């Protein structure tokens, strides 16, 4: 009964062009054990990918690697990462009897919801990416977020992959159940100097526990230049290869996905297949996705916390283009916009910002004013602002930094205007 | 938009020493933005701000004209308590001298008389503000609008402590939207002499320039001079504030 109701809701939501979590909500109300049952029989297990930044990209990469190795993978690649979103995406590929038809599930889950999920279904594997300040109105405190991830790791039954360079994550190894495998991903010492640009040094304190020495089971990122890199496991390596997505953060995500894939595949892990898969991964919607806007590139960059915005400005700051920033303060964006004051916007000063938009457009413009960044226009209405921005800067490359719900709205307008694939249309088994 | 307000007279009106207490440990919710705001506005008004970050173990400058502090995590709070009690007497001297102070969230609690933990332990505070905070399981989270001596003030609260004012202690403002000190008596923050304690992040000052300038006026008066404001275009700040008020008080 639950499956039928959920499928009907999914069709209804599609017709309305609504969000991806609604059909899941219907099923969750009907049968809370739905999820446990549907995922109960996957031969290669259930992998949870979580952490503050990079979940969607890393999940997409891991799924691509596993599929390249011939596995049938169930995933929730729409960036809809709450339990209900998982159920929603599940309804498309469910067998009669209510079980998912796949070899393995790879699920992107929000830190708080990962734990709620684990209470229903114990993950066999977890990949823990990082901890940074994110939507403190939801997670309250960074220490608490780290604690949520540690508790998820404790409930994982077979293997955990941890970030070697994030002390909040690497120290979780002390809390794993007996018999659970652990390995790490991290960066080669040659790039360790660039880590502070990705991390939140100001709220971290010296940790008594030192990071473990990497072994040949641990994947280390070794960039050769701005675009290409290798992932080194002892004396073996994956690559060199170049991703479609730019920046150090994307390379670290690829290293995390590769390390998890190696743990999952064991003997079957094939370096050439990894390279083949990673090369083809397109940036997820809104995560550095490049849209062809009237023959000029428009980059859509999701920003949702200080670390993420700082990384985005570092990645894109070297090529200044006409820029728009759209800040909403709905629940999924984080309702508190204080975090904008923990980001430095100096890299935008030279070129200025063409448009500030979103519900908190004026707060964004005010923030920029304190970094002496000139804002040409302020238009809270997203549709209006996008239209103006695309018209005024029609003949040049453009970039939009936006929070989650602003991104969803802008992506929809852009899809209509430039005939792009529907959001979530990538979900395939 | 002229972001600098700089007429080449920058700093000519005098130097103002601005002390930020524990910027590493107690500034997790963007409260560094208050320091940034005060320093910029001082410059725009024609003064020369000198920002002193005060870290645990370092010396508090004797000639401080303005002090700010922010919110932290419990682990951050634990790291500053010793330094705060070591500097308690010097801070009280500054308060008596009329030095303006803005203490947000965690630092507001530490400037109070005591904090009672969830398990009933009583941790003494500085007692500069006559308030007592009770640790709570439930957090008070959300956008806030206050009615204050500086007009309507907007911000964002995120605290689990529930604070009660002692008899005779003035609040910083009255709650028009949000929870405030404890979610029941409609008071928010506390104000004694030139010391203001509040739970509001946002950070509080950029969108509430009247409050920022009131602190700056008191700071300038600490140097013996009277405040000569410059011309600042606050249209963007006023829009940010009034739009929040309209949304929340609808």
Boltz contact constraints between the chains, C-beta under 6 A:
constraints:
  - contact:
      token1: [A, 137]
      token2: [B, 141]
      max_distance: 6.0
  - contact:
      token1: [A, 137]
      token2: [B, 158]
      max_distance: 6.0
  - contact:
      token1: [A, 141]
      token2: [B, 73]
      max_distance: 6.0
  - contact:
      token1: [A, 143]
      token2: [B, 73]
      max_distance: 6.0
  - contact:
      token1: [A, 143]
      token2: [B, 75]
      max_distance: 6.0
  - contact:
      token1: [A, 202]
      token2: [B, 24]
      max_distance: 6.0
  - contact:
      token1: [A, 203]
      token2: [B, 28]
      max_distance: 6.0
  - contact:
      token1: [A, 336]
      token2: [B, 156]
      max_distance: 6.0
  - contact:
      token1: [A, 338]
      token2: [B, 29]
      max_distance: 6.0
  - contact:
      token1: [A, 338]
      token2: [B, 30]
      max_distance: 6.0
  - contact:
      token1: [A, 338]
      token2: [B, 201]
      max_distance: 6.0
  - contact:
      token1: [A, 338]
      token2: [B, 202]
      max_distance: 6.0
  - contact:
      token1: [A, 338]
      token2: [B, 203]
      max_distance: 6.0
  - contact:
      token1: [A, 339]
      token2: [B, 30]
      max_distance: 6.0
  - contact:
      token1: [A, 341]
      token2: [B, 30]
      max_distance: 6.0
  - contact:
      token1: [A, 341]
      token2: [B, 33]
      max_distance: 6.0
  - contact:
      token1: [A, 341]
      token2: [B, 203]
      max_distance: 6.0
  - contact:
      token1: [A, 342]
      token2: [B, 30]
      max_distance: 6.0
  - contact:
      token1: [A, 362]
      token2: [B, 236]
      max_distance: 6.0
  - contact:
      token1: [A, 362]
      token2: [B, 239]
      max_distance: 6.0
  - contact:
      token1: [A, 362]
      token2: [B, 240]
      max_distance: 6.0
  - contact:
      token1: [A, 363]
      token2: [B, 240]
      max_distance: 6.0
  - contact:
      token1: [A, 365]
      token2: [B, 236]
      max_distance: 6.0
  - contact:
      token1: [A, 366]
      token2: [B, 206]
      max_distance: 6.0
  - contact:
      token1: [A, 366]
      token2: [B, 236]
      max_distance: 6.0
  - contact:
      token1: [A, 366]
      token2: [B, 237]
      max_distance: 6.0
  - contact:
      token1: [A, 366]
      token2: [B, 240]
      max_distance: 6.0
  - contact:
      token1: [A, 369]
      token2: [B, 3]
      max_distance: 6.0
  - contact:
      token1: [A, 370]
      token2: [B, 36]
      max_distance: 6.0
  - contact:
      token1: [A, 370]
      token2: [B, 40]
      max_distance: 6.0
  - contact:
      token1: [A, 372]
      token2: [B, 3]
      max_distance: 6.0
